[in-house]
Amino acid sequence: MRKLVAALTVAALAVGAWLVLRPQSGAERVKGMIAWDPSCADVVISEKPTWPSAAEHATITCEMAGPLVEYARFDTGADLRKDLLANPPSAGVCIAGLEVTVDYLDGGQFEKLCRDLKGDRIDKTLAVPEPAYFGPQDDPQFDAWIRGMQRAQEQALRRFWHL
């Protein structure tokens, strides 16, 4: 009986150690770096395959309150550049090594996240004037605004990479 208890104890410790020491995904790490609003029902990580070369790609969303951040990790800088230039985000980005985060957070949170990641913040979307949006009849104007923000980010990324 003692041998069984000892074996179960060792097994439980091994499982506990694996849970604590297992590699954490980049999205989980980024989730833990953000001071989420207490009104979040839950903070959920979901896969988001926007960039085909990304080794990991996810959105981290505050359910109910709405803010989110998009996260991707690439295996090479060439893949990161290729994918971001082919499909530029319509919001500010932070590039930290082979990782990129996209800002859909509340004001001030993204700047701190980018500093904590020791990344470079690239955001030329503020220069694109926001249209007055009143309803579905304004969708074409809103879509044009999003495309303008993507073009601004593409130009900023090209300058960042000296392309």
C-alpha positions as CSV (number, residue, x, y, z in Angstrom):
1,M,0.0,0.0,0.0
2,R,2.8,2.4,0.8
3,K,4.4,1.7,-2.6
4,L,1.1,2.6,-4.3
5,V,0.8,5.9,-2.3
6,A,4.4,6.7,-3.1
7,A,4.0,6.0,-6.8
8,L,0.8,8.1,-6.9
9,T,2.6,10.9,-5.1
10,V,5.5,10.8,-7.5
11,A,3.0,10.8,-10.5
12,A,1.1,13.7,-9.1
13,L,4.3,15.7,-8.6
14,A,5.4,14.9,-12.1
15,V,2.1,16.1,-13.5
16,G,2.3,19.3,-11.4
17,A,5.8,20.0,-12.5
18,W,4.9,19.5,-16.1
19,L,2.0,22.0,-15.7
20,V,4.2,24.6,-14.1
21,L,7.2,24.1,-16.3
22,R,5.6,23.4,-19.7
23,P,6.4,25.9,-22.4
24,Q,4.0,28.8,-22.5
25,S,2.7,30.0,-25.8
26,G,3.5,33.5,-26.9
27,A,-0.2,34.4,-26.8
28,E,-0.5,33.1,-23.2
29,R,2.6,35.2,-22.3
30,V,1.2,38.3,-23.9
31,K,-2.2,37.7,-22.2
32,G,-0.5,37.7,-18.8
33,M,1.3,41.0,-19.6
34,I,-1.9,43.0,-20.1
35,A,-3.8,44.6,-17.2
36,W,-7.3,43.5,-18.3
37,D,-10.3,45.3,-17.1
38,P,-12.0,43.6,-14.2
39,S,-15.3,43.7,-16.1
40,C,-14.0,41.0,-18.5
41,A,-16.1,37.9,-18.2
42,D,-13.0,36.0,-19.4
43,V,-9.9,36.6,-21.4
44,V,-10.0,34.1,-24.3
45,I,-7.2,33.1,-26.7
46,S,-8.4,31.9,-30.1
47,E,-6.6,31.0,-33.3
48,K,-6.7,33.6,-36.1
49,P,-5.0,32.5,-39.3
50,T,-4.6,35.9,-41.0
51,W,-0.9,35.5,-41.8
52,P,-0.1,32.1,-43.5
53,S,3.6,32.0,-42.5
54,A,3.0,32.6,-38.8
55,A,4.1,29.7,-36.5
56,E,1.6,30.9,-33.9
57,H,-1.3,33.4,-34.5
58,A,-4.1,34.3,-32.1
59,T,-6.4,36.9,-30.8
60,I,-6.6,37.6,-27.1
61,T,-10.0,39.0,-26.3
62,C,-11.7,40.4,-23.2
63,E,-15.1,38.9,-23.5
64,M,-18.0,41.3,-22.9
65,A,-15.9,44.4,-22.6
66,G,-14.4,43.9,-26.1
67,P,-10.8,45.1,-26.2
68,L,-8.4,42.6,-27.9
69,V,-4.9,42.2,-29.1
70,E,-3.7,40.2,-32.1
71,Y,-0.5,38.2,-31.7
72,A,1.7,36.3,-34.1
73,R,5.1,34.7,-34.0
74,F,7.1,33.9,-37.1
75,D,10.1,31.5,-37.6
76,T,12.0,34.1,-39.7
77,G,12.1,37.8,-40.2
78,A,11.6,37.3,-43.9
79,D,8.3,35.5,-43.2
80,L,7.2,38.3,-40.8
81,R,8.0,41.0,-43.4
82,K,6.4,39.1,-46.3
83,D,3.1,38.4,-44.4
84,L,2.7,41.9,-42.8
85,L,3.4,43.7,-46.1
86,A,1.0,41.4,-48.0
87,N,-1.8,41.9,-45.4
88,P,-1.0,44.9,-43.3
89,P,-3.0,45.5,-40.2
90,S,-5.4,48.4,-39.9
91,A,-4.0,49.4,-36.4
92,G,-0.7,50.1,-34.7
93,V,1.7,47.2,-34.3
94,C,4.6,46.3,-32.0
95,I,7.4,44.3,-33.5
96,A,9.6,42.5,-31.0
97,G,12.1,40.2,-32.7
98,L,10.0,37.6,-34.6
99,E,6.7,38.5,-32.7
100,V,4.1,41.1,-33.7
101,T,1.2,42.4,-31.7
102,V,-1.6,44.5,-33.2
103,D,-3.3,47.2,-31.1
104,Y,-7.1,46.8,-30.5
105,L,-6.7,47.5,-26.8
106,D,-8.0,50.4,-24.7
107,G,-5.9,53.6,-24.7
108,G,-2.5,53.3,-23.0
109,Q,-2.4,49.6,-22.7
110,F,-0.6,48.9,-26.0
111,E,2.2,51.3,-25.4
112,K,3.0,49.6,-22.1
113,L,2.7,46.1,-23.7
114,C,5.1,47.1,-26.4
115,R,7.6,48.5,-23.9
116,D,7.4,45.3,-21.8
117,L,8.0,43.2,-25.0
118,K,11.0,45.5,-25.7
119,G,9.6,46.1,-29.2
120,D,9.3,48.8,-31.7
121,R,5.9,50.5,-32.0
122,I,4.8,51.3,-35.6
123,D,1.6,53.3,-36.0
124,K,0.7,55.7,-38.8
125,T,-3.0,55.0,-38.5
126,L,-3.5,58.2,-36.5
127,A,-2.7,60.3,-39.6
128,V,-5.7,58.8,-41.4
129,P,-8.8,61.0,-40.7
130,E,-11.7,59.0,-39.2
131,P,-14.9,59.2,-41.2
132,A,-18.3,60.0,-39.6
133,Y,-20.0,56.6,-39.4
134,F,-23.7,56.6,-38.8
135,G,-25.0,53.3,-40.1
136,P,-24.9,50.6,-42.8
137,Q,-25.3,53.1,-45.6
138,D,-21.8,54.4,-44.7
139,D,-20.2,51.0,-45.0
140,P,-18.3,51.9,-48.3
141,Q,-16.9,55.0,-46.6
142,F,-15.9,52.9,-43.5
143,D,-14.3,50.2,-45.7
144,A,-12.3,52.9,-47.6
145,W,-11.1,54.2,-44.2
146,I,-9.9,50.8,-43.2
147,R,-8.0,50.4,-46.5
148,G,-6.4,53.8,-45.9
149,M,-5.2,52.7,-42.5
150,Q,-3.8,49.5,-44.0
151,R,-1.9,51.5,-46.6
152,A,-0.6,53.9,-44.0
153,Q,0.7,50.9,-41.9
154,E,2.2,49.3,-45.0
155,Q,4.2,52.5,-45.8
156,A,5.3,52.7,-42.1
157,L,6.4,49.1,-42.1
158,R,8.4,49.6,-45.3
159,R,10.1,52.6,-43.7
160,F,10.8,50.6,-40.6
161,W,12.4,47.8,-42.6
162,H,14.1,50.3,-45.0
163,L,12.4,48.8,-48.0
